[in-house]
Amino acid sequence: MNIFEEIFSELIKVWGEMFSHIMEIMPKVIHFTLWAVSAVIILPAVFIAGTLYPMWVEWGEDF
């Protein structure tokens, strides 16, 4: 029974260390993810506003 307690205590230590390393990396991962999501939303909007909207104005002049 003592061997199971030793194994379990070592596993707890390893899991705690893994969790601390993950928590160090997590803010960087969140920052990159939010940057990528905003780029996916903003870049097409800029393309539409800069390229397609002037064409729509020209097409509308004929009406």
C-alpha positions as CSV (number, residue, x, y, z in Angstrom):
1,M,0.0,0.0,0.0
2,N,2.9,2.3,0.7
3,I,4.1,2.1,-2.9
4,F,0.7,3.3,-4.1
5,E,0.9,6.4,-1.9
6,E,4.4,7.2,-3.2
7,I,3.3,6.8,-6.8
8,F,0.2,9.0,-6.2
9,S,2.2,11.7,-4.4
10,E,4.8,11.8,-7.3
11,L,1.9,12.0,-9.8
12,I,0.5,15.0,-7.8
13,K,3.8,16.7,-7.9
14,V,4.2,16.1,-11.7
15,W,0.6,17.3,-12.4
16,G,1.2,20.4,-10.3
17,E,4.4,21.2,-12.2
18,M,2.6,20.7,-15.5
19,F,-0.2,22.9,-14.5
20,S,2.2,25.7,-13.4
21,H,4.0,25.6,-16.8
22,I,0.6,25.6,-18.7
23,M,-0.5,28.7,-16.7
24,E,2.8,30.5,-17.7
25,I,2.1,29.9,-21.4
26,M,-1.7,30.5,-21.3
27,P,-1.7,34.4,-21.4
28,K,0.5,34.2,-24.5
29,V,-1.8,31.7,-26.2
30,I,-4.9,33.8,-25.4
31,H,-3.2,37.0,-26.7
32,F,-2.3,35.3,-30.0
33,T,-5.7,33.8,-30.4
34,L,-7.5,37.1,-29.8
35,W,-5.0,38.8,-32.3
36,A,-5.8,36.1,-34.9
37,V,-9.6,36.4,-34.4
38,S,-9.5,40.1,-34.7
39,A,-7.4,39.9,-37.9
40,V,-9.9,37.5,-39.4
41,I,-12.7,40.0,-38.7
42,I,-10.9,43.3,-39.5
43,L,-8.9,42.4,-42.7
44,P,-12.0,41.4,-44.8
45,A,-13.8,44.5,-43.6
46,V,-11.0,46.7,-44.7
47,F,-10.9,45.0,-48.0
48,I,-14.6,45.5,-48.6
49,A,-14.5,49.1,-47.5
50,G,-11.4,50.0,-49.6
51,T,-12.0,47.9,-52.7
52,L,-15.6,46.9,-53.2
53,Y,-17.5,49.9,-51.8
54,P,-16.1,52.4,-54.4
55,M,-17.2,49.9,-57.1
56,W,-20.7,49.9,-55.6
57,V,-20.8,53.7,-55.8
58,E,-19.8,53.6,-59.4
59,W,-22.4,50.9,-60.2
60,G,-25.1,52.9,-58.4
61,E,-24.4,56.1,-60.5
62,D,-26.0,54.5,-63.5
63,F,-29.4,54.2,-61.7
